[in-house]
Amino acid sequence: MDQNCGYCAGGEALAAFGIKICDLSVSQLILFKEQSHRGRVIVAYKDHVSEMVDISDEDRNAFFADVNRAAKALHKAFNPDKVNYGAYGDGGCHLHFHLVPKYKDDDFEWGSPFAMNPDRKYLSDAEYDVLIEQIKDALD
C-alpha cells in the first residue's frame, strides 16, 4: 500500500480524480470525475503493484475478468459505439485500466485516442450519483 496513491489511500487522494463505485473480485471500480466521455471508469487492482507481471496468473485472469465485467456494464448502461482501454501509470505506478466509452454522435475525440484528462466536463454530485447507479444496475 502506498499512502501517496489515490487508489490505495482513498479519501481526498482518490476524490481528486474519481469516486469509488464498488469493489470487484480483485479490483475496485472508480468513476472518473472528468466525464467528457459519459460513463468513463477506472478498474484499479486491489494492491499497489506496478505491472501485470507482478501478480499471479490467477489474479491477472481475475483482474481481466473485472475489466470485462466493467466493460459489459458500460455497454449495457450507456450503449457506446466503442470502449477504449488505456493502461498507463508512469507516475502513479498502480496497475489500472481506463475504460472510456466513445460515441459516434459525439465529435469529441471520435476516431482518435482519448485524452488522459481533457478537463472539460465535470458533473454535479447528483449527476455523478445517477451515473454510478446506472453502472451498478448494469453490473452482472
N, CA and C atoms as an extended XYZ file, in Angstrom:
420
Properties=species:S:1:pos:R:3:atomname:S:1:resname:S:1:resid:I:1 pbc="F F F"
N         0.847       -1.187        0.000 N   MET     1
C         0.000        0.000        0.000 CA  MET     1
C         0.883        1.238        0.000 C   MET     1
N         0.492        2.203       -0.795 N   ASP     2
C         1.215        3.459       -0.898 CA  ASP     2
C         0.261        4.587       -0.509 C   ASP     2
N         0.533        5.261        0.582 N   GLN     3
C        -0.353        6.319        1.079 CA  GLN     3
C        -0.398        7.536        0.157 C   GLN     3
N         0.539        7.628       -0.794 N   ASN     4
C         0.522        8.722       -1.760 CA  ASN     4
C        -0.295        8.372       -3.006 C   ASN     4
N        -0.800        7.159       -3.055 N   CYS     5
C        -1.550        6.667       -4.211 CA  CYS     5
C        -3.050        6.799       -3.926 C   CYS     5
N        -3.760        7.464       -4.833 N   GLY     6
C        -5.200        7.634       -4.664 CA  GLY     6
C        -5.967        6.330       -4.616 C   GLY     6
N        -5.518        5.335       -5.376 N   TYR     7
C        -6.195        4.041       -5.377 CA  TYR     7
C        -6.010        3.333       -4.046 C   TYR     7
N        -4.850        3.486       -3.433 N   CYS     8
C        -4.557        2.845       -2.148 CA  CYS     8
C        -5.134        3.631       -0.972 C   CYS     8
N        -4.904        4.935       -0.967 N   ALA     9
C        -5.266        5.765        0.178 CA  ALA     9
C        -6.747        6.093        0.216 C   ALA     9
N        -7.373        6.194       -0.949 N   GLY    10
C        -8.774        6.604       -0.986 CA  GLY    10
C        -8.904        8.041       -0.517 C   GLY    10
N       -10.029        8.359        0.102 N   GLY    11
C       -10.240        9.686        0.660 CA  GLY    11
C        -9.995       10.805       -0.333 C   GLY    11
N        -9.353       11.867        0.146 N   GLU    12
C        -9.111       13.044       -0.687 CA  GLU    12
C        -8.217       12.746       -1.882 C   GLU    12
N        -7.276       11.818       -1.713 N   ALA    13
C        -6.380       11.476       -2.822 CA  ALA    13
C        -7.158       10.886       -3.995 C   ALA    13
N        -8.141       10.042       -3.700 N   LEU    14
C        -8.984        9.476       -4.749 CA  LEU    14
C        -9.979       10.523       -5.256 C   LEU    14
N       -10.551       11.286       -4.349 N   ALA    15
C       -11.562       12.286       -4.707 CA  ALA    15
C       -11.023       13.353       -5.654 C   ALA    15
N        -9.712       13.476       -5.748 N   ALA    16
C        -9.131       14.449       -6.666 CA  ALA    16
C        -9.452       14.114       -8.118 C   ALA    16
N        -9.722       12.829       -8.417 N   PHE    17
C        -9.991       12.440       -9.805 CA  PHE    17
C       -11.135       11.452       -9.956 C   PHE    17
N       -11.580       10.812       -8.868 N   GLY    18
C       -12.578        9.770       -9.034 CA  GLY    18
C       -13.459        9.549       -7.828 C   GLY    18
N       -14.470        8.699       -8.042 N   ILE    19
C       -15.428        8.319       -7.000 CA  ILE    19
C       -15.540        6.801       -7.031 C   ILE    19
N       -15.267        6.161       -5.905 N   LYS    20
C       -15.363        4.699       -5.872 CA  LYS    20
C       -16.815        4.270       -6.055 C   LYS    20
N       -17.009        3.341       -6.976 N   ILE    21
C       -18.328        2.781       -7.238 CA  ILE    21
C       -18.531        1.538       -6.378 C   ILE    21
N       -17.585        0.597       -6.474 N   CYS    22
C       -17.702       -0.643       -5.717 CA  CYS    22
C       -16.418       -1.450       -5.851 C   CYS    22
N       -16.338       -2.509       -5.058 N   ASP    23
C       -15.263       -3.479       -5.189 CA  ASP    23
C       -15.707       -4.562       -6.162 C   ASP    23
N       -14.769       -5.031       -6.961 N   LEU    24
C       -14.979       -6.187       -7.820 CA  LEU    24
C       -14.145       -7.323       -7.246 C   LEU    24
N       -13.933       -8.393       -7.964 N   SER    25
C       -13.291       -9.569       -7.363 CA  SER    25
C       -11.871       -9.299       -6.877 C   SER    25
N       -11.039       -8.623       -7.685 N   VAL    26
C        -9.660       -8.324       -7.271 CA  VAL    26
C        -9.312       -6.859       -7.547 C   VAL    26
N       -10.317       -6.030       -7.662 N   SER    27
C       -10.074       -4.634       -8.013 CA  SER    27
C       -11.196       -3.762       -7.472 C   SER    27
N       -11.041       -2.475       -7.713 N   GLN    28
C       -12.117       -1.547       -7.394 CA  GLN    28
C       -12.509       -0.807       -8.666 C   GLN    28
N       -13.792       -0.497       -8.755 N   LEU    29
C       -14.330        0.220       -9.901 CA  LEU    29
C       -14.553        1.662       -9.482 C   LEU    29
N       -14.003        2.585      -10.274 N   ILE    30
C       -13.999        4.004       -9.924 CA  ILE    30
C       -14.569        4.806      -11.086 C   ILE    30
N       -15.491        5.715      -10.779 N   LEU    31
C       -15.990        6.641      -11.790 CA  LEU    31
C       -14.987        7.772      -11.929 C   LEU    31
N       -14.527        8.014      -13.148 N   PHE    32
C       -13.607        9.111      -13.412 CA  PHE    32
C       -14.419       10.398      -13.409 C   PHE    32
N       -14.024       11.373      -12.612 N   LYS    33
C       -14.825       12.598      -12.474 CA  LYS    33
C       -14.943       13.374      -13.776 C   LYS    33
N       -13.885       13.419      -14.560 N   GLU    34
C       -13.948       14.131      -15.827 CA  GLU    34
C       -14.764       13.263      -16.790 C   GLU    34
N       -15.942       13.731      -17.155 N   GLN    35
C       -16.893       12.911      -17.904 CA  GLN    35
C       -17.139       13.407      -19.328 C   GLN    35
N       -16.068       13.790      -20.033 N   SER    36
C       -16.226       14.128      -21.450 CA  SER    36
C       -16.746       12.927      -22.227 C   SER    36
N       -16.467       11.738      -21.713 N   HIS    37
C       -16.985       10.500      -22.290 CA  HIS    37
C       -17.881        9.862      -21.235 C   HIS    37
N       -19.190        9.986      -21.451 N   ARG    38
C       -20.175        9.540      -20.457 CA  ARG    38
C       -19.952        8.080      -20.069 C   ARG    38
N       -19.718        7.882      -18.764 N   GLY    39
C       -19.531        6.549      -18.235 CA  GLY    39
C       -18.084        6.148      -18.036 C   GLY    39
N       -17.149        7.043      -18.267 N   ARG    40
C       -15.730        6.681      -18.133 CA  ARG    40
C       -15.416        6.216      -16.712 C   ARG    40
N       -14.751        5.081      -16.635 N   VAL    41
C       -14.402        4.483      -15.341 CA  VAL    41
C       -12.947        4.017      -15.348 C   VAL    41
N       -12.498        3.642      -14.165 N   ILE    42
C       -11.178        3.049      -13.972 CA  ILE    42
C       -11.372        1.753      -13.204 C   ILE    42
N       -10.692        0.703      -13.633 N   VAL    43
C       -10.619       -0.541      -12.875 CA  VAL    43
C        -9.200       -0.608      -12.319 C   VAL    43
N        -9.079       -0.498      -10.994 N   ALA    44
C        -7.768       -0.467      -10.337 CA  ALA    44
C        -7.579       -1.737       -9.518 C   ALA    44
N        -6.443       -2.383       -9.718 N   TYR    45
C        -6.120       -3.607       -8.988 CA  TYR    45
C        -6.124       -3.339       -7.485 C   TYR    45
N        -6.476       -4.350       -6.698 N   LYS    46
C        -6.664       -4.208       -5.244 CA  LYS    46
C        -5.394       -3.835       -4.488 C   LYS    46
N        -4.251       -4.250       -4.966 N   ASP    47
C        -2.979       -3.999       -4.275 CA  ASP    47
C        -2.120       -3.043       -5.092 C   ASP    47
N        -1.180       -2.399       -4.414 N   HIS    48
C        -0.290       -1.451       -5.086 CA  HIS    48
C         0.846       -2.212       -5.766 C   HIS    48
N         0.587       -2.585       -7.009 N   VAL    49
C         1.614       -3.193       -7.855 CA  VAL    49
C         1.678       -2.380       -9.135 C   VAL    49
N         2.832       -2.374       -9.740 N   SER    50
C         3.036       -1.559      -10.929 CA  SER    50
C         2.687       -2.294      -12.217 C   SER    50
N         3.001       -3.566      -12.274 N   GLU    51
C         2.916       -4.299      -13.537 CA  GLU    51
C         2.090       -5.566      -13.401 C   GLU    51
N         1.502       -6.002      -14.524 N   MET    52
C         0.779       -7.270      -14.532 CA  MET    52
C         1.692       -8.434      -14.192 C   MET    52
N         2.962       -8.305      -14.527 N   VAL    53
C         3.898       -9.394      -14.243 CA  VAL    53
C         4.182       -9.526      -12.747 C   VAL    53
N         3.699       -8.572      -11.958 N   ASP    54
C         3.906       -8.594      -10.509 CA  ASP    54
C         2.815       -9.366       -9.765 C   ASP    54
N         1.818       -9.883      -10.501 N   ILE    55
C         0.733      -10.620       -9.852 CA  ILE    55
C         0.670      -12.031      -10.417 C   ILE    55
N         0.009      -12.897       -9.692 N   SER    56
C        -0.105      -14.294      -10.126 CA  SER    56
C        -0.975      -14.395      -11.379 C   SER    56
N        -0.837      -15.498      -12.085 N   ASP    57
C        -1.686      -15.739      -13.254 CA  ASP    57
C        -3.155      -15.720      -12.853 C   ASP    57
N        -3.460      -16.312      -11.712 N   GLU    58
C        -4.842      -16.356      -11.231 CA  GLU    58
C        -5.389      -14.945      -11.000 C   GLU    58
N        -4.606      -14.091      -10.333 N   ASP    59
C        -5.065      -12.718      -10.085 CA  ASP    59
C        -5.126      -11.904      -11.370 C   ASP    59
N        -4.191      -12.139      -12.299 N   ARG    60
C        -4.231      -11.435      -13.583 CA  ARG    60
C        -5.511      -11.798      -14.337 C   ARG    60
N        -5.836      -13.079      -14.343 N   ASN    61
C        -7.065      -13.510      -15.022 CA  ASN    61
C        -8.295      -12.919      -14.351 C   ASN    61
N        -8.287      -12.866      -13.032 N   ALA    62
C        -9.415      -12.274      -12.301 CA  ALA    62
C        -9.503      -10.770      -12.567 C   ALA    62
N        -8.345      -10.109      -12.672 N   PHE    63
C        -8.333       -8.672      -12.965 CA  PHE    63
C        -8.933       -8.413      -14.343 C   PHE    63
N        -8.532       -9.205      -15.332 N   PHE    64
C        -9.100       -9.013      -16.669 CA  PHE    64
C       -10.586       -9.384      -16.704 C   PHE    64
N       -11.006      -10.307      -15.872 N   ALA    65
C       -12.441      -10.599      -15.760 CA  ALA    65
C       -13.169       -9.383      -15.180 C   ALA    65
N       -12.533       -8.685      -14.229 N   ASP    66
C       -13.125       -7.455      -13.674 CA  ASP    66
C       -13.220       -6.369      -14.745 C   ASP    66
N       -12.163       -6.214      -15.554 N   VAL    67
C       -12.190       -5.242      -16.648 CA  VAL    67
C       -13.324       -5.584      -17.609 C   VAL    67
N       -13.472       -6.862      -17.934 N   ASN    68
C       -14.531       -7.305      -18.828 CA  ASN    68
C       -15.917       -7.047      -18.221 C   ASN    68
N       -16.054       -7.327      -16.948 N   ARG    69
C       -17.343       -7.097      -16.270 CA  ARG    69
C       -17.707       -5.611      -16.307 C   ARG    69
N       -16.731       -4.749      -16.062 N   ALA    70
C       -16.988       -3.313      -16.111 CA  ALA    70
C       -17.347       -2.877      -17.529 C   ALA    70
N       -16.644       -3.396      -18.532 N   ALA    71
C       -16.940       -3.041      -19.923 CA  ALA    71
C       -18.351       -3.471      -20.310 C   ALA    71
N       -18.744       -4.665      -19.901 N   LYS    72
C       -20.112       -5.129      -20.188 CA  LYS    72
C       -21.135       -4.194      -19.557 C   LYS    72
N       -20.862       -3.747      -18.330 N   ALA    73
C       -21.784       -2.830      -17.651 CA  ALA    73
C       -21.884       -1.505      -18.405 C   ALA    73
N       -20.754       -1.002      -18.903 N   LEU    74
C       -20.790        0.247      -19.670 CA  LEU    74
C       -21.603        0.091      -20.940 C   LEU    74
N       -21.406       -1.033      -21.644 N   HIS    75
C       -22.187       -1.281      -22.861 CA  HIS    75
C       -23.681       -1.363      -22.539 C   HIS    75
N       -24.013       -2.040      -21.471 N   LYS    76
C       -25.421       -2.207      -21.088 CA  LYS    76
C       -26.040       -0.882      -20.653 C   LYS    76
N       -25.309       -0.104      -19.872 N   ALA    77
C       -25.859        1.133      -19.306 CA  ALA    77
C       -25.904        2.286      -20.306 C   ALA    77
N       -24.884        2.396      -21.174 N   PHE    78
C       -24.744        3.598      -21.988 CA  PHE    78
C       -24.734        3.370      -23.500 C   PHE    78
N       -24.665        2.132      -23.936 N   ASN    79
C       -24.672        1.801      -25.368 CA  ASN    79
C       -23.636        2.578      -26.189 C   ASN    79
N       -22.386        2.597      -25.757 N   PRO    80
C       -21.376        3.294      -26.565 CA  PRO    80
C       -21.129        2.543      -27.869 C   PRO    80
N       -20.608        3.269      -28.836 N   ASP    81
C       -20.228        2.637      -30.097 CA  ASP    81
C       -18.917        1.879      -29.953 C   ASP    81
N       -18.089        2.270      -28.992 N   LYS    82
C       -16.798        1.638      -28.747 CA  LYS    82
C       -16.352        1.990      -27.339 C   LYS    82
N       -15.667        1.076      -26.690 N   VAL    83
C       -15.000        1.372      -25.429 CA  VAL    83
C       -13.504        1.300      -25.698 C   VAL    83
N       -12.801        2.377      -25.384 N   ASN    84
C       -11.346        2.386      -25.477 CA  ASN    84
C       -10.777        1.978      -24.129 C   ASN    84
N        -9.629        1.309      -24.162 N   TYR    85
C        -8.972        0.839      -22.947 CA  TYR    85
C        -7.579        1.453      -22.889 C   TYR    85
N        -7.213        1.990      -21.738 N   GLY    86
C        -5.888        2.562      -21.577 CA  GLY    86
C        -5.253        2.096      -20.292 C   GLY    86
N        -4.025        1.650      -20.388 N   ALA    87
C        -3.279        1.210      -19.203 CA  ALA    87
C        -1.977        1.989      -19.152 C   ALA    87
N        -1.938        2.947      -18.267 N   TYR    88
C        -0.765        3.806      -18.136 CA  TYR    88
C        -0.275        3.715      -16.701 C   TYR    88
N         0.575        4.573      -16.289 N   GLY    89
C         0.995        4.552      -14.897 CA  GLY    89
C         2.444        4.909      -14.685 C   GLY    89
N         3.022        5.692      -15.580 N   ASP    90
C         4.408        6.096      -15.391 CA  ASP    90
C         4.579        6.864      -14.085 C   ASP    90
N         3.571        7.623      -13.707 N   GLY    91
C         3.654        8.435      -12.496 CA  GLY    91
C         3.176        7.702      -11.262 C   GLY    91
N         1.948        7.178      -11.313 N   GLY    92
C         1.354        6.552      -10.134 CA  GLY    92
C         1.812        5.134       -9.877 C   GLY    92
N         2.158        4.411      -10.931 N   CYS    93
C         2.656        3.040      -10.810 CA  CYS    93
C         1.721        2.118      -10.043 C   CYS    93
N         0.416        2.241      -10.247 N   HIS    94
C        -0.564        1.327       -9.675 CA  HIS    94
C        -1.320        0.722      -10.852 C   HIS    94
N        -1.339       -0.591      -10.949 N   LEU    95
C        -1.983       -1.292      -12.057 CA  LEU    95
C        -3.456       -0.895      -12.147 C   LEU    95
N        -3.822       -0.306      -13.275 N   HIS    96
C        -5.213        0.099      -13.505 CA  HIS    96
C        -5.467        0.258      -14.997 C   HIS    96
N        -6.736        0.176      -15.371 N   PHE    97
C        -7.174        0.394      -16.744 CA  PHE    97
C        -8.236        1.479      -16.763 C   PHE    97
N        -8.119        2.390      -17.718 N   HIS    98
C        -9.182        3.352      -18.004 CA  HIS    98
C       -10.093        2.718      -19.034 C   HIS    98
N       -11.385        2.746      -18.794 N   LEU    99
C       -12.375        2.287      -19.759 CA  LEU    99
C       -13.151        3.521      -20.189 C   LEU    99
N       -13.034        3.858      -21.477 N   VAL   100
C       -13.535        5.129      -21.982 CA  VAL   100
C       -14.565        4.881      -23.085 C   VAL   100
N       -15.854        5.016      -22.748 N   PRO   101
C       -16.886        4.850      -23.771 CA  PRO   101
C       -16.788        5.966      -24.808 C   PRO   101
N       -16.894        5.589      -26.073 N   LYS   102
C       -16.852        6.564      -27.160 CA  LYS   102
C       -18.155        6.452      -27.955 C   LYS   102
N       -18.617        7.605      -28.449 N   TYR   103
C       -19.908        7.702      -29.109 CA  TYR   103
C       -19.749        8.406      -30.456 C   TYR   103
N       -20.234        7.773      -31.530 N   LYS   104
C       -20.116        8.357      -32.873 CA  LYS   104
C       -20.843        9.687      -32.984 C   LYS   104
N       -21.943        9.848      -32.243 N   ASP   105
C       -22.710       11.089      -32.350 CA  ASP   105
C       -22.107       12.235      -31.527 C   ASP   105
N       -20.972       11.966      -30.884 N   ASP   106
C       -20.241       12.990      -30.149 CA  ASP   106
C       -18.896       13.164      -30.849 C   ASP   106
N       -18.720       14.289      -31.500 N   ASP   107
C       -17.494       14.515      -32.277 CA  ASP   107
C       -16.235       14.569      -31.421 C   ASP   107
N       -16.373       14.768      -30.114 N   PHE   108
C       -15.196       14.918      -29.271 CA  PHE   108
C       -14.401       13.615      -29.234 C   PHE   108
N       -13.249       13.623      -29.835 N   GLU   109
C       -12.274       12.543      -29.841 CA  GLU   109
C       -12.718       11.271      -30.557 C   GLU   109
N       -13.863       11.285      -31.242 N   TRP   110
C       -14.235       10.092      -32.003 CA  TRP   110
C       -13.199        9.895      -33.095 C   TRP   110
N       -12.678        8.681      -33.217 N   GLY   111
C       -11.699        8.372      -34.237 CA  GLY   111
C       -10.271        8.705      -33.854 C   GLY   111
N       -10.071        9.098      -32.596 N   SER   112
C        -8.718        9.391      -32.133 CA  SER   112
C        -8.563        8.903      -30.693 C   SER   112
N        -7.342        8.769      -30.227 N   PRO   113
C        -7.136        8.341      -28.836 CA  PRO   113
C        -7.740        9.355      -27.863 C   PRO   113
N        -8.149        8.869      -26.711 N   PHE   114
C        -8.727        9.756      -25.703 CA  PHE   114
C        -7.622       10.471      -24.936 C   PHE   114
N        -7.925       11.687      -24.503 N   ALA   115
C        -7.002       12.452      -23.664 CA  ALA   115
C        -7.070       11.914      -22.243 C   ALA   115
N        -5.948       11.904      -21.561 N   MET   116
C        -5.953       11.408      -20.179 CA  MET   116
C        -6.925       12.215      -19.328 C   MET   116
N        -6.858       13.524      -19.395 N   ASN   117
C        -7.813       14.356      -18.678 CA  ASN   117
C        -8.048       15.624      -19.487 C   ASN   117
N        -9.082       15.619      -20.330 N   PRO   118
C        -9.346       16.801      -21.150 CA  PRO   118
C        -9.817       18.005      -20.329 C   PRO   118
N       -10.200       17.772      -19.078 N   ASP   119
C       -10.558       18.861      -18.150 CA  ASP   119
C       -11.631       19.771      -18.751 C   ASP   119
N       -12.687       19.154      -19.304 N   ARG   120
C       -13.717       19.962      -19.948 CA  ARG   120
C       -15.137       19.693      -19.457 C   ARG   120
N       -15.371       18.557      -18.764 N   LYS   121
C       -16.746       18.279      -18.346 CA  LYS   121
C       -16.770       17.613      -16.972 C   LYS   121
N       -17.279       18.356      -16.008 N   TYR   122
C       -17.482       17.839      -14.653 CA  TYR   122
C       -18.959       17.946      -14.332 C   TYR   122
N       -19.429       17.098      -13.440 N   LEU   123
C       -20.851       16.996      -13.144 CA  LEU   123
C       -21.146       17.419      -11.705 C   LEU   123
N       -22.416       17.554      -11.418 N   SER   124
C       -22.848       17.797      -10.039 CA  SER   124
C       -22.819       16.473       -9.281 C   SER   124
N       -22.840       16.537       -7.976 N   ASP   125
C       -22.872       15.309       -7.175 CA  ASP   125
C       -24.072       14.448       -7.552 C   ASP   125
N       -25.214       15.073       -7.771 N   ALA   126
C       -26.418       14.324       -8.140 CA  ALA   126
C       -26.236       13.620       -9.486 C   ALA   126
N       -25.583       14.280      -10.437 N   GLU   127
C       -25.343       13.666      -11.745 CA  GLU   127
C       -24.361       12.501      -11.634 C   GLU   127
N       -23.334       12.653      -10.793 N   TYR   128
C       -22.426       11.524      -10.553 CA  TYR   128
C       -23.185       10.356       -9.948 C   TYR   128
N       -24.062       10.649       -8.994 N   ASP   129
C       -24.848        9.586       -8.349 CA  ASP   129
C       -25.683        8.808       -9.364 C   ASP   129
N       -26.269        9.510      -10.321 N   VAL   130
C       -27.075        8.851      -11.355 CA  VAL   130
C       -26.199        7.915      -12.192 C   VAL   130
N       -25.033        8.393      -12.617 N   LEU   131
C       -24.132        7.534      -13.399 CA  LEU   131
C       -23.717        6.301      -12.607 C   LEU   131
N       -23.389        6.502      -11.345 N   ILE   132
C       -22.964        5.380      -10.500 CA  ILE   132
C       -24.080        4.354      -10.377 C   ILE   132
N       -25.295        4.799      -10.181 N   GLU   133
C       -26.424        3.866      -10.079 CA  GLU   133
C       -26.650        3.135      -11.395 C   GLU   133
N       -26.497        3.833      -12.514 N   GLN   134
C       -26.654        3.180      -13.820 CA  GLN   134
C       -25.606        2.075      -13.993 C   GLN   134
N       -24.383        2.352      -13.584 N   ILE   135
C       -23.316        1.360      -13.713 CA  ILE   135
C       -23.553        0.193      -12.759 C   ILE   135
N       -23.901        0.487      -11.521 N   LYS   136
C       -24.168       -0.587      -10.555 CA  LYS   136
C       -25.306       -1.477      -11.027 C   LYS   136
N       -26.367       -0.860      -11.554 N   ASP   137
C       -27.519       -1.636      -12.025 CA  ASP   137
C       -27.143       -2.530      -13.212 C   ASP   137
N       -26.140       -2.111      -13.989 N   ALA   138
C       -25.752       -2.875      -15.183 CA  ALA   138
C       -24.697       -3.940      -14.909 C   ALA   138
N       -24.089       -3.929      -13.720 N   LEU   139
C       -23.082       -4.945      -13.395 CA  LEU   139
C       -23.738       -6.312      -13.278 C   LEU   139
N       -23.213       -7.293      -13.986 N   ASP   140
C       -23.769       -8.665      -13.893 CA  ASP   140
C       -23.057       -9.421      -12.816 C   ASP   140
